[in-house]
Amino acid sequence: MDKELEKLKEQLKKQEKLASLGLLSAGIAHEIQNPLNFVINFSKMSDKLLNDLVEIIEDNEGNLSDDDKEDVDDIVADLKENMIKIVEHGERALSIIRGILLVSRGKENEFLPTNVCQLTKEYVWLSYHAMRANYKNFNISIHEEYQEGLPKIMVIPQDLSRAVLNVMNNACYAVWSKSQNEGSKDYQPTIEVSVTANSENFFIKIADNGEGMSDEVKARLYDNFFTTKPVGQGTGLGMGITREIIEEKHGGRLSFESHQGAGTVFTFTLPLKKA
């Protein structure tokens, strides 16, 4: 009994720490957003100045040798490519920050028009990078499929993102754990993510080729405080919260298939409520 209480106390401590980290991450995201906007805006301004410089060079190309002109063309091409990359990755980072701020500021149970493909992608990769930061030599393959042309859908973004993060974290841990125990060098830890829809529902699927679940784990998967991870690495609350988010808050269905030693597939089936 004492061991159970101690374990419960450790899990609650971690929940409190995660709540504090959530507030901290929202503050950091807000502070980073402004300088990031400057980076993007100055990159666009520099691109315009570069175009002006090209025009001046073209007006005076008669004064340049062929070798100098070739060098100038190469430099200009490299600079333009660099500018495109700065803007592209800057806007990608800005998009992630906006997502974090949306989650932190969203009102409880508030349905908002949401690009579910973008939301899923952002939190899949946030999970991946968090695992890389916390587990030495963590490296996996992620295959993504996002249906084109999906309209914005009414969901609770702060909750749906949490559900994606919970399942993705478990998938990452499952493939990482298997890679540590797998004797064969041929094992390639892989996670497949897809977002698709029909006329009535949309589906978020996260599949891994990790350790899979035993019958006991399947039976207790949604029990509060049940976890297969070592103390301090899992609270045992994630899957219960995920089922509540999908089924009770969104009126959807959370299902899974798992085979021990072969992997697990989780599927969110949610009503397609167009914005």
N, C-alpha and C positions, 0 to 999 in steps of 0.2 A: 504493500500500500504506500509506504514511504517513497519507494522508487517511482511509483506512478505520479505521486504528488510533485516530486522533484522534476520529473519529466514535463509535467503540465506547467510548472512554474517556469521552466526554461523556454517552453514554447510560447507562453504568454509574454515573456520578456522580449523574445524575438519579434512578436507581433507589435509590441510597443515601439521597438527600434525601427521596424519597417514603416510604421505610421510617421515617425519623426523624419525618416529618410524621405518619405513622400513629400512632406512639407518642404524639406530642404531642397529636393530636386526641382520643385515648382519655383522656388526662389532663384535657384541657379539658372533655370531655363529662362526666367524673366530677365535676369541680368545679362545673359549671353545674347538675347534676342537683339538688343540695340546695336552692339558692336558688329554683330553678324549682318545686320541691315546695312551698316556702313561699308563693310567688305563688298557686299553684292553691288551696292550703288556705285562705289568707286571703281569696281571692275567694269561695270557698264560704261561709266564715264571714260575710263582708260581705253576701252574698245573704240569709242567715238573719236578720241584723240588719235588713236592709232590709224583710223581710217583717214583722218585729216593729214597725218604724216605721210601716208601712202600717196595721197593726191599730190602733195608737194614734191615727193620723190619722182613721181611719174612726170611732173612738169619739168623736172630737171634731169631726167634720165640720160640726156645727151652728154652731160658732164661726168657720167659714171662709166668706168670701164666695164666690160662684160663680166669680169670676175667679181667686181664690187656689186654690180647689179644682182648677180646670182646670190651673193651673200646676203644682201639686203632682203631679197625675196624670201630666202630661207628663214631669216630672223623674224620677218613680219608674219610668215605662216606659223612659226612656233609660238609667237606671242598671241596670235589670234586663237590658236588651239588652247593655250593656257588660260586665256580669258574665258573661253567657253566652259572649261572645266571648273574654274573658280566659281562662276555663276551657278553652274549645274549642281555642284556639291554644296555650295552655300545655301541654295534654295532647298536642297534636300534636308540639310541640317535645320533650316528654319521651319520646314514642314514638321519635323520631329518635335521641335520645341513647341510649336503651336498645338500639336497633339497632346503633349504633356500638360500644357497650360489649360487646354480644354478639359482634360480629365480632372485636374486639380480644382478648377473653378466651377465645373458643372454642378448644377443643382441636383439633389438626390432624386433619382427616378425621373429625370427630365429627358424626354425623347427629343432628339435633334436630328435634322437632315445630315446624313453622314455618308461619306465615301467609304464603304466597308472594305473595299479592296485595299485602299491606302491605309486605313486603320490597321488591318490585319498585317500588312507588309511591315509597317513601322514597328509593331510590337513583336513580331517574329524576330526582327533583327535586333531590337533592344534586348530581347532575351538572349540571343546568340552572343552579343557583345558583353552582356553581364556575365555569362558563363565563361567566356574567354578571360575576363578579368579575375574570376574567382577560382578557376581550375587550371592548373598547369598543363600545358600541351593540349588544351581543348581545341579540337579542329574537326569539323564535320562538313558534309555536303548538304546544302538546302536546295531543293527543287521547288519552284513556285509556278502556279498556274492561276491567273486571275482573269475571269471572264470579262471581255471588253464590252463597253457600252452599258454597264450596269448604272442605273440612275442612283441618285442619293436616296438612302433608305432611312426611315425613322427608327432609330435605336437609341439606347442610353449609352453614349460613347464611353463614358467613364467606367461603366460596368462591363460592356462588351470587350473593351481593351484589357480589362483585368482578367476576363475569362480566357482570352487568347493567350495572355501572358502566363497564366497558371498552367495551361495545357502545354504550351511551348516549353516552359521551364522543366516540366516533368519529362517531356520528350527528349530534351537536351541531356538531362541527367541520365535517362535510360540508355541512350546511345553511348554517352561518355563512360558510364559505369560498365557497360558491356565491353567497351574497347579496352578498359583496364584489366578485365578478367579474361578476355578472349585470347586463346592461345594462337589462333591462326592470324597470320599477317595479312591474309586476304580480306579480312573484315573491313568494310567501308561504312562507318557510321553515317547514316543518311536520314534526313527528315523531308517529307513531301508535304507541301502546303497548297491548298486550292480554295478558291472562292468561286462558286457557281450559283446559278439561279434558274428557276422555271417561272411560270406565271403566278405561282402562289407562294413559293418559299425561296429563301436563299440558304446556301450551305457553306459552312466553313469546315474544312477537313484538315486535320493535322495527323500525319502518319509517320511512325518511326520504325526502324528495324532494330530496336534495342532489346532489352532483356525480356520484355513482355511481363504478364502478370500471372501469378498462381491463382488457383480457385479461391483461396482464402483472401488474397488481396482484392480480387474482383468483388467478393461478397462484402468487404468492409471499405471499399473505395471511398464512399461518401460519408463514412463515419467521422464525426469531428474528432480531431486530435489523433487520428490513425495515420501513421506514416511509416514507410519502409526506409526512410533516410536516417542517417545517424543523428543523435541529439544535437541540436543547434543548426542543422541544415534543412530542416523541414518542420512546419508547424502542424501539419495534418489537417489544416483548415481549407486549403486551396480548392480541392475538388468539391467539397460541400458547398462552398461559396459559388463555384462555377455552375453547379447544377441549379442553384437558386437564381442566379443571374439569367440563365438560358430559359429555364422552365417557368419559374414564378414571375420574374420581372418582364420577360419578353414573350411569354406564352409559347415558347418553342419546345424543342426536345433535344436532350443531350444523350447520345448513344456512343457505345464503344465496342470494339472487338479486339481481343488480345489473345495471343498464343505465347506461352512461356518459351523463351529462347528465340522467338521469331519477331516479336514486335507488337505494337499497339496502334490502333486507328481510332481517333476521336472525331465525331461528327456533330457539329451544331446545326440543327435544322430550325430556322427562324422564319416567321411570317414576313413576306415581302410587302412592307407598307411603304409605298413610294412617298417621297416628300411632296 
